[in-house]
Amino acid sequence: MRPSSMTSFTLRAEPGPAPRLAAAAALFHLVAAAMPWLLDVPAAPAAALALVALAGFASTLACIPGRHHGLAALAIDAAGVRAREAGAASFVPARLGPRSRAFAGLVLVDVRTGTGRHAWLLTRRNLPADDFRRLRARIRFSC
């Protein structure tokens, strides 16, 4: 049986902004940037490591749902995986990419559409509990 035909994974995700997740990500990247200096790493490598940690914040922030994000909604049902991009009125066919990962309270969703690639970093607070469990199970099952 194909995963897209399984109705137990039916869900519709339209997460709103996640300011707590953005704040946690900022704190994590700031701590990572400060660690080389706190551990007495020589100045040149410490500066390089700090810059890498701070540059990584932009990549992380791009995955957090909000008005800035290019992906507005995700639907998984008997018709398959569909996505609605920001500003679009209708859903387009999509698929879950190989970078999708599911953890106990966190899900990274890699969504591939015909026009691009999007990533969402979602916590349990971003979706209703049943939809979060279904999304996590679908990612574990198919990726």
Backbone hydrogen bonds, N-H to C=O, Kabsch-Sander energy under -0.5 kcal/mol:
donor,donor_aa,acceptor,acceptor_aa,energy
5,S,2,R,-1.4
6,M,3,P,-1.4
7,T,5,S,-0.6
9,F,6,M,-1.0
10,T,7,T,-1.6
11,L,76,I,-2.7
13,A,74,L,-3.4
14,E,12,R,-0.5
18,A,65,P,-1.2
22,A,18,A,-2.1
23,A,19,P,-2.4
24,A,20,R,-2.5
25,A,21,L,-2.5
26,A,22,A,-2.3
27,L,23,A,-2.5
28,F,24,A,-2.6
29,H,25,A,-2.4
30,L,26,A,-2.3
31,V,27,L,-2.5
32,A,28,F,-2.3
33,A,29,H,-2.1
34,A,30,L,-1.8
35,M,31,V,-1.8
37,W,34,A,-0.6
38,L,34,A,-2.0
39,L,35,M,-1.9
40,D,37,W,-1.0
41,V,36,P,-2.4
46,A,42,P,-2.5
47,A,43,A,-2.6
48,A,44,A,-2.0
49,L,45,P,-2.7
50,A,46,A,-2.4
51,L,47,A,-2.3
52,V,48,A,-2.2
53,A,49,L,-2.2
54,L,50,A,-2.3
55,A,51,L,-2.7
56,G,52,V,-2.0
57,F,53,A,-0.6
57,F,54,L,-0.6
58,A,54,L,-0.6
58,A,55,A,-0.7
59,S,55,A,-0.8
60,T,56,G,-2.2
61,L,57,F,-3.1
62,A,58,A,-1.6
63,C,60,T,-1.4
64,I,60,T,-0.5
64,I,61,L,-1.0
69,H,66,G,-1.4
72,A,70,G,-0.5
72,A,84,R,-2.6
73,A,84,R,-1.9
74,L,13,A,-2.3
75,A,82,R,-3.1
76,I,11,L,-2.8
77,D,80,G,-1.9
80,G,77,D,-1.9
82,R,75,A,-2.9
83,A,92,V,-2.7
84,R,73,A,-2.5
85,E,83,A,-0.5
86,A,70,G,-2.6
88,A,85,E,-2.2
92,V,83,A,-3.0
94,A,81,V,-2.6
95,R,112,R,-1.8
97,G,95,R,-0.5
97,G,110,D,-4.0
100,S,97,G,-1.5
101,R,108,L,-2.3
103,F,106,L,-2.9
107,V,122,L,-2.8
108,L,101,R,-2.8
109,V,107,V,-0.6
109,V,120,W,-2.9
110,D,108,L,-0.6
111,V,109,V,-0.7
111,V,118,H,-3.0
112,R,95,R,-2.9
113,T,111,V,-0.5
113,T,116,G,-3.0
114,G,93,P,-0.6
118,H,111,V,-2.9
120,W,109,V,-2.2
121,L,63,C,-2.6
122,L,107,V,-3.1
122,L,120,W,-0.6
124,R,105,G,-0.9
126,N,123,T,-1.5
127,L,123,T,-0.6
127,L,124,R,-0.5
132,F,128,P,-2.5
133,R,129,A,-2.3
134,R,130,D,-2.4
135,L,131,D,-2.5
136,R,132,F,-2.5
137,A,133,R,-2.5
138,R,134,R,-2.6
139,I,135,L,-2.4
140,R,136,R,-2.2
141,F,137,A,-2.3
142,S,138,R,-2.5
143,C,139,I,-2.1
